[in-house]
Amino acid sequence: MSDNLKYELARELGVDDIVAREGWGGVPSRDCGNLVRLAIERAEKSIQNEHGSRP
């Protein structure tokens, strides 16, 4: 996962301030789990879009 995507997801979940202050190690485990869940959802949507757009 790219750093840009990680920061985008952190902003979306509202933990980007924690990352800025304390680094990724300061993010609570629940929020890390939510980051992973969101990343998986995005990846699944991307795969569906790729397969759905083919003839």
C-alpha positions as CSV (number, residue, x, y, z in Angstrom):
1,M,0.0,0.0,0.0
2,S,1.4,3.4,-1.0
3,D,2.2,6.0,1.7
4,N,-0.2,8.4,-0.2
5,L,-3.1,5.9,0.2
6,K,-2.3,5.3,3.9
7,Y,-2.4,9.1,4.6
8,E,-5.6,9.5,2.6
9,L,-7.3,6.7,4.6
10,A,-6.0,8.2,7.8
11,R,-7.5,11.6,6.9
12,E,-10.8,9.9,5.9
13,L,-11.0,8.1,9.3
14,G,-9.9,11.2,11.2
15,V,-6.6,9.8,12.7
16,D,-4.2,11.9,10.5
17,D,-3.6,14.2,13.4
18,I,-2.4,11.3,15.5
19,V,-0.1,10.1,12.7
20,A,1.3,13.6,12.4
21,R,2.0,13.9,16.1
22,E,3.0,10.4,17.1
23,G,3.6,8.4,13.9
24,W,1.8,5.3,12.9
25,G,2.6,3.6,16.2
26,G,0.4,6.1,18.0
27,V,-2.7,5.0,16.2
28,P,-4.9,2.9,18.4
29,S,-5.4,-0.7,17.2
30,R,-9.1,-0.3,16.6
31,D,-8.3,2.5,14.2
32,C,-5.6,0.5,12.5
33,G,-8.1,-2.2,12.0
34,N,-10.5,0.3,10.4
35,L,-7.7,1.5,8.1
36,V,-7.1,-2.1,7.0
37,R,-10.8,-2.7,6.5
38,L,-11.2,0.5,4.4
39,A,-8.1,-0.4,2.3
40,I,-9.6,-3.8,1.6
41,E,-12.9,-2.3,0.6
42,R,-11.1,0.0,-1.8
43,A,-9.1,-2.8,-3.3
44,E,-12.2,-4.9,-3.8
45,K,-14.1,-2.0,-5.5
46,S,-11.1,-1.5,-7.7
47,I,-11.0,-5.1,-8.8
48,Q,-14.8,-5.1,-9.4
49,N,-14.5,-2.0,-11.5
50,E,-11.7,-3.6,-13.6
51,H,-13.7,-6.7,-14.2
52,G,-17.0,-4.9,-14.7
53,S,-15.6,-2.6,-17.4
54,R,-14.4,-5.5,-19.6
55,P,-16.6,-6.7,-22.5
